[in-house]
Amino acid sequence: MAPRSQRLDPIIQIKQRQQDEVAQQVAAREAAHAEQKARLDALQRYAAEYSATPEQGAMLNPALLANRVAFQSKLQQAVAQQMQIVDRSREATEVERARLMLASRETHVLEKLAASYRAEESRVADKRSQKELDDLAGRRRVPALGTEGDAK
C-alpha cells in the first residue's frame, strides 16, 4: 500500500485544479465588473455633458424643452440601472474571491498535511535504517566476542 503522503497527492492535484478553475472564474468576474464599471462611467460622463450644455433652441421651444427633460430623466434612469448592475457585479466578484480564498486554504491545508506525513515517513525510515545498522553492528561484534572466548 502507498504511504499516506502519496495517497494525498491525487486529492491535492484535484484541489489545485479546482483552485485554478475558481481563479479563472475570479478573473472573468473581475473583467466583467471592470466592463460594467466602464459603462457606468461612460453613461455618467454623457449625462453630465448633456446636462451641462443646454441647447439654445430648447429654451425657446416648450416641446423641445419637454423632450430634453424626458431624455435627461431616461439618462438618469439608465445611470441608476447601471449602478445596480455594477453593484451586483461587484458582489458576484467578491463571492468568487471568497471561493478562491477557501479553495486556496483547502489546498494549503492538504499540502501541509502531506508534508507532515512525508516528514513522519522520513523519520520512521531513518529510525528503521538506524536500527538495521545498529543490529548489523551488533551481530558483527557477537561472533568476534565468541571466537575470542573460545581461543582462551
Disulfide bonds with the S-S distance in Angstrom:
none
